[in-house]
Amino acid sequence: CSFANLGSAYALSVGGASQQVSVVGSSFTSLAGGAVKLGNVDDERALATSPERMDSAFRVVDNTIRLAALELRGAAAIFAGYVRDTTISHNSVAETGYTAISLGWGWGTHVLGRQTFMRNNHVVSNRMERVVSALNDGGCIYTLGPQPNSTVSLNYCEADRAPVVGSFYHDNGSRYFRTTRNVASNSPAPCVYLQGCCGAPALDARRTAP
């Protein structure tokens, strides 16, 4: 499918406890907002224990995204909120106003006590270029909240324009990620950034060189 010249917050949005949804081989161009939105940002439903109430088993693979968040600058090109068992891989993202791929929600809300259903999420082998052109507090890949058994691996980030934080940015409450074999080039910010503020620092995000 092709999505072009759209004025909505997201070209494609899938939520409401949706499961087993794939977005494969599509093109997204010249968007006021983001390209793909998955899952929910409902803090109460995020604590669901019944599988039928969970947003899960999404695949976003082999898509091309160009010129996203041209007007709604805070929209990530690919946004996944409270999700589990989700794979975002082999996508090409370029020329965005904000973050290329955002995974998770909640900041430090669920770090202590009862945990959300977020887990087993993987951002792998994506190419991102010339991102975060309008805002600052973002990166090529951005995460929030505890997500056991999740990975950020084999991604390439070129020209992340944000001058602070990092190209691979684990924000508040990000935990249990394995961040390995990623490359960041031509960015003023560090390659990997672990947010440490507000009583819910990012922890257990292991990183290794390519």
Solvent accessible surface area in square Angstrom, and as a share of the most:
residue,aa,sasa,rsa
1,C,120,0.72
2,S,95,0.62
3,F,45,0.19
4,A,49,0.38
5,N,123,0.63
6,L,63,0.31
7,G,67,0.65
8,S,56,0.36
9,A,60,0.47
10,Y,35,0.13
11,A,20,0.16
12,L,51,0.25
13,S,72,0.47
14,V,24,0.14
15,G,28,0.27
16,G,67,0.65
17,A,27,0.21
18,S,29,0.19
19,Q,67,0.30
20,Q,149,0.66
21,V,41,0.23
22,S,61,0.40
23,V,10,0.06
24,V,74,0.43
25,G,50,0.48
26,S,10,0.06
27,S,42,0.27
28,F,0,0.00
29,T,49,0.28
30,S,30,0.19
31,L,3,0.01
32,A,10,0.08
33,G,0,0.00
34,G,1,0.01
35,A,0,0.00
36,V,0,0.00
37,K,54,0.23
38,L,0,0.00
39,G,4,0.03
40,N,14,0.07
41,V,65,0.37
42,D,67,0.35
43,D,61,0.31
44,E,138,0.62
45,R,39,0.14
46,A,0,0.00
47,L,33,0.16
48,A,8,0.06
49,T,111,0.65
50,S,41,0.27
51,P,92,0.58
52,E,122,0.55
53,R,110,0.40
54,M,15,0.07
55,D,0,0.00
56,S,13,0.08
57,A,24,0.18
58,F,2,0.01
59,R,111,0.40
60,V,1,0.00
61,V,17,0.10
62,D,79,0.41
63,N,2,0.01
64,T,55,0.32
65,I,1,0.00
66,R,76,0.28
67,L,72,0.36
68,A,0,0.00
69,A,0,0.00
70,L,72,0.36
71,E,133,0.60
72,L,84,0.42
73,R,97,0.35
74,G,52,0.50
75,A,12,0.10
76,A,4,0.03
77,A,0,0.00
78,I,0,0.00
79,F,21,0.09
80,A,0,0.00
81,G,0,0.00
82,Y,0,0.00
83,V,0,0.00
84,R,49,0.18
85,D,63,0.33
86,T,1,0.01
87,T,44,0.26
88,I,1,0.00
89,S,10,0.06
90,H,107,0.48
91,N,3,0.01
92,S,27,0.17
93,V,1,0.00
94,A,1,0.00
95,E,52,0.23
96,T,1,0.01
97,G,0,0.00
98,Y,37,0.14
99,T,0,0.00
100,A,0,0.00
101,I,0,0.00
102,S,7,0.04
103,L,1,0.01
104,G,0,0.00
105,W,71,0.25
106,G,4,0.04
107,W,107,0.37
108,G,25,0.24
109,T,85,0.49
110,H,18,0.08
111,V,17,0.10
112,L,153,0.76
113,G,67,0.64
114,R,154,0.56
115,Q,70,0.31
116,T,10,0.06
117,F,6,0.02
118,M,2,0.01
119,R,74,0.27
120,N,42,0.21
121,N,0,0.00
122,H,52,0.23
123,V,0,0.00
124,V,36,0.21
125,S,29,0.19
126,N,3,0.02
127,R,116,0.42
128,M,0,0.00
129,E,29,0.13
130,R,84,0.31
131,V,0,0.00
132,V,2,0.01
133,S,59,0.38
134,A,44,0.34
135,L,77,0.38
136,N,61,0.31
137,D,77,0.40
138,G,0,0.00
139,G,0,0.00
140,C,0,0.00
141,I,2,0.01
142,Y,16,0.06
143,T,1,0.00
144,L,1,0.01
145,G,1,0.01
146,P,8,0.05
147,Q,0,0.00
148,P,35,0.22
149,N,104,0.53
150,S,1,0.01
151,T,32,0.18
152,V,1,0.00
153,S,16,0.11
154,L,85,0.42
155,N,3,0.01
156,Y,62,0.24
157,C,0,0.00
158,E,39,0.17
159,A,14,0.11
160,D,0,0.00
161,R,99,0.36
162,A,1,0.01
163,P,84,0.53
164,V,75,0.43
165,V,18,0.10
166,G,0,0.00
167,S,0,0.00
168,F,1,0.00
169,Y,2,0.01
170,H,3,0.01
171,D,8,0.04
172,N,14,0.07
173,G,0,0.00
174,S,0,0.00
175,R,32,0.12
176,Y,98,0.37
177,F,4,0.02
178,R,115,0.42
179,T,2,0.01
180,T,16,0.10
181,R,139,0.51
182,N,11,0.06
183,V,61,0.35
184,A,33,0.26
185,S,40,0.26
186,N,113,0.58
187,S,29,0.19
188,P,91,0.57
189,A,13,0.10
190,P,75,0.47
191,C,55,0.33
192,V,31,0.18
193,Y,66,0.25
194,L,72,0.36
195,Q,30,0.13
196,G,55,0.53
197,C,52,0.31
198,C,104,0.62
199,G,77,0.74
200,A,8,0.06
201,P,41,0.26
202,A,6,0.05
203,L,80,0.40
204,D,81,0.42
205,A,11,0.09
206,R,164,0.60
207,R,158,0.58
208,T,71,0.41
209,A,81,0.63
210,P,115,0.72
